[in-house]
Amino acid sequence: MTAPRVTLTGSWSGCQVANGDDALINILDTVDVPIVAVRRDFMIAGFNKAAADVLGLSPADIGRASRDISVLAGLPRLEQQCNRVIASGVDSRADLRDGDKWFVVRISPYTKGDRQVAGAVLTFTNVTAFRASIDQAIYEREWTKAIINTVADPLVVLSADQRIQSGNRAFYTMFGVSRDETQGVPLYELGKGAFDLAPLRAPLKEMLAGSHPFQPVEADDVFTAMGQRTLILDARSLALPGHSERRVLVTFHDITARKQAEAAKDLRSEEELRRSEAFLAEAQRLSATGSFSWRVATDEIRWSDEAYRIYEVDPAQPVTFDLIRARVHPENRVHLEEVIARARRDGGDFEYESRLLMPDRSVKYLHVVAHGGRNHNGEMELIGTVQDVTERRLAEEALSKARSELAHVARVTTLGALTASIAHEVNQPLSGIITNASTCLRMLDADSPNVDGARETVRRTIRDANRASEVITRLRALFSHRETTTETVDLNEATREVIALSLAELQRNQVILRPELADHLPPVSADRVQLQQVILNLLLNASEAMSDVDDRPRELVIRTARHDGDRVRLTMQDAGVGFGHHGVDKIFEPFYTTKSGGMGIGLSVSRSIIERHHGRLWATANDGPGATFAFSIPAAAEVAGNISVAVAAPAATDVVHALGEL
Amino acid sequence: MTDRRALVTVVDDDESVRESLPDLLRELGFAARAFSSAEDFLASDCVDRTSCLILDIVMPGGMSGPELQRELAGRRQLIPIVFITANGDETTRPRLIAEGAVECLLKPFGEKALLSALSAALRVA
């Protein structure tokens, strides 16, 4: 600021000013800036009206030493300053506080008419308002700084040439640098050059040129004081109204934790998905249930792995209706076409049974269920399952076959063998009855009747009649079950009954029977007649298997025992011809027989019966000659519910009829 | 003529037969003995004295009737044999007769059939 020179030539209002000039004094008095003139000897030479008003000077102060004026005492080195100004002729400035007012005091030299510097003139510019606004600005700036420093995300301001100007605390902390060492450093040198990215430079330039707003950029593996981080950089152009300078505010958002969490979640959900897919695949495999989808418009068909397995098609092969048609049993093709046509026409749900004819000529039974609907693209799509129910269907067929076979077996095969037993059992006592009765008659008819002898023979007759009666009672018990019922059965007792009825057959075949029936065998819940049919079947098979054996005892061991804790097992070990070249596997097939008169159904029927009892029937070759057949069924508490098979037991009338023919 | 003092021996594992048949045989005028197995009979003193053997076919645990028949033939003991059985079929009788048996009676048999068989047996003897 250039210093205004004031030349005092007279006295001021009421003051003694040399060469008083009223006009000038009047002018000075109109200036509302206090002006005080001080002589070389620091005495007050004069002052204007504003000095009197603002600084409280009075005419009496004229001629007093400036240091004695209280307001001027606030300018501590006033005398030295005045000396320097007077000596040098150069203005000086000082700040003065008077109460709550602030002044900037300009000290300028003043001359008299002879141009000699006569003293200094002090002008007091009131800067109180200005100073307050500065203070306010500083105050606000500190607040802003404090706020910015509390922002967790690092912020940095760049110059237009992308050099760092200043950052917030988070910024310096993140990169482990100080304000000083980064001032003026290009952003691209930060974080070991992590930001020296083409996707960053070009958009920043474009943004500064004002053509495009900046789109956030992700920077991976940025070296920071906290290790390698993943950051999202965003930038905003900064400008002040009326200023052409552009600056850039860059924000850093650390998404490392989120990325890691997402990665972990991805991994987790990938693992979960993989697991649930594995579960589904396993469930499909276990239940022999495949799934499929069919987009009706495009005929795009998709199968699950299990569906491929069921159709026995290479999973690499695309699924088409031609492929399906080729697999479907010829007798089911018309039905398939109907189902397809209906689904195309009506959508909706369908459920049907079908059969496949496999390349090896085997037949599979399928249960197909599908649900139609619109997928997320609004297209008609059918989603369904295809279950391989072959085993179930075969079991049902085997069961229904077994029902009729059993009736047949009971009437033909088993009853035929039983007849021999029954005949033997009944004929023995009948024979005794007749013999004793004959003897009795003869004893009584003698000239001297042998009454005691006759009494004895009658006693024996009654005994033998009772014996015959017991046989009939036993038969009645065995054949009284017209319908299948589940009851608690003592396997030992059931076995003993079968043995008793088979003794004749065993004797005829000269079989040495060795029963080894376990004590304290838990009861089983079973259909007694069916169970006995199985035992009888196994027993007769064993007996027959030994009928041609002459080089060793025809020994048959029947054992009962606990099995696997909660089951009961019966084994029938013979010393017969064994399985020979036929193998164990074939013997359970229906209609497989090695016997000239056999129907080949005994074992398959027996197996069906045992499986219906939640049990298992198996055969093994002995170490020595012969074979061992065995079945195990759960002990009574283990069998839930009734066995749902109705097998016609041989009618009692059949037995009576058979007996009548003997 | 029937030799009423002839010894008829019964070999049968069934006790009631061993009880009742000898009694009837005695009433019919024969001497009678009974054994429960072929082995017991072979071990007895009756083998040489028996005029007719009434023999069961199936005797579990030991020698069967036909086996005893073969055994006796092997020993040149030509005793007429009448087989008795409770579970023979139509093939049993011809087979046994072909092997040298006099008769084969299916249980239960009457007095008449027994006498007829014994007559034939003793005639053979």
Chai-1 contact restraints between the chains, C-beta under 6 A:
chainA,res_idxA,chainB,res_idxB,connection_type,confidence,min_distance_angstrom,max_distance_angstrom,comment,restraint_id
A,A420,B,N87,contact,1.0,0.0,6.0,A-B,restraint_1
A,A423,B,N87,contact,1.0,0.0,6.0,A-B,restraint_2
A,H424,B,A86,contact,1.0,0.0,6.0,A-B,restraint_3
A,H424,B,N87,contact,1.0,0.0,6.0,A-B,restraint_4
A,N427,B,A86,contact,1.0,0.0,6.0,A-B,restraint_5
A,N427,B,K107,contact,1.0,0.0,6.0,A-B,restraint_6
A,N427,B,P108,contact,1.0,0.0,6.0,A-B,restraint_7
A,Q428,B,D14,contact,1.0,0.0,6.0,A-B,restraint_8
A,Q428,B,A86,contact,1.0,0.0,6.0,A-B,restraint_9
A,L430,B,P108,contact,1.0,0.0,6.0,A-B,restraint_10
A,S431,B,K107,contact,1.0,0.0,6.0,A-B,restraint_11
A,S431,B,P108,contact,1.0,0.0,6.0,A-B,restraint_12
A,G432,B,S16,contact,1.0,0.0,6.0,A-B,restraint_13
A,G432,B,S20,contact,1.0,0.0,6.0,A-B,restraint_14
A,I434,B,P108,contact,1.0,0.0,6.0,A-B,restraint_15
A,I434,B,G110,contact,1.0,0.0,6.0,A-B,restraint_16
A,T435,B,S20,contact,1.0,0.0,6.0,A-B,restraint_17
A,T435,B,L21,contact,1.0,0.0,6.0,A-B,restraint_18
A,T435,B,L24,contact,1.0,0.0,6.0,A-B,restraint_19
A,N436,B,S20,contact,1.0,0.0,6.0,A-B,restraint_20
A,S438,B,L24,contact,1.0,0.0,6.0,A-B,restraint_21
A,S438,B,E111,contact,1.0,0.0,6.0,A-B,restraint_22
A,T439,B,D23,contact,1.0,0.0,6.0,A-B,restraint_23
A,T439,B,L24,contact,1.0,0.0,6.0,A-B,restraint_24
A,T439,B,E27,contact,1.0,0.0,6.0,A-B,restraint_25
A,R442,B,E27,contact,1.0,0.0,6.0,A-B,restraint_26
A,R460,B,S20,contact,1.0,0.0,6.0,A-B,restraint_27
A,D464,B,S16,contact,1.0,0.0,6.0,A-B,restraint_28
A,A504,B,N87,contact,1.0,0.0,6.0,A-B,restraint_29
A,Q507,B,V58,contact,1.0,0.0,6.0,A-B,restraint_30
A,Q507,B,P60,contact,1.0,0.0,6.0,A-B,restraint_31
A,R508,B,V58,contact,1.0,0.0,6.0,A-B,restraint_32
